[in-house]
């Protein structure tokens, strides 16, 4: 009568099996969270890239639009090539500062 109880052994085995299954489920959940986190970071990086490209495009369009605007009163004389060159250099300088500022922005993570 003091021998091993088969019912206790089966319950202990079942408990061990459930504990092992629980550990496997925890490990799988951690792995899925890591994958999801990596995907969110990747998506955030893509949004930052698109935002930078949209900003640069908007600056380019605004710059080109300001260059193409006609003056209220057209002058009879042709502007000098020196003035045109200076205006172009100013426009290039504006674009350069904008692009440099975007490149120097710290990545937020």
NORCORCOR-V518310 format. One record per backbone hydrogen bond with DSSP energy under -0.5 kcal/mol. CO is the residue of the C=O (numbers start at 1). NH is the residue of the N-H. If there is no record, write none. Layout:
CO:NH
CO:NH
This chain:
4:6
5:9
6:10
7:11
8:12
9:13
10:14
11:15
12:16
13:17
14:18
15:19
16:20
17:21
18:22
19:23
20:24
21:25
22:26
23:27
24:28
25:29
26:30
27:31
28:32
29:33
30:34
31:35
32:36
33:37
34:38
35:39
36:40
37:41
38:42
39:43
40:44
41:45
42:46
43:47
44:48
45:49
46:50
47:51
48:52
49:53
50:54
51:55
52:56
53:57
54:58
55:59
56:60
57:61
58:62
59:63
60:64
61:65
62:66
63:67
64:68
65:69
72:74
80:84
81:85
82:86
83:87
84:88
85:89
86:90
87:91
88:92
89:93
90:94
91:95
92:96
93:97
94:98
95:99
96:100
97:101
98:102
99:103
100:104
102:105
107:109
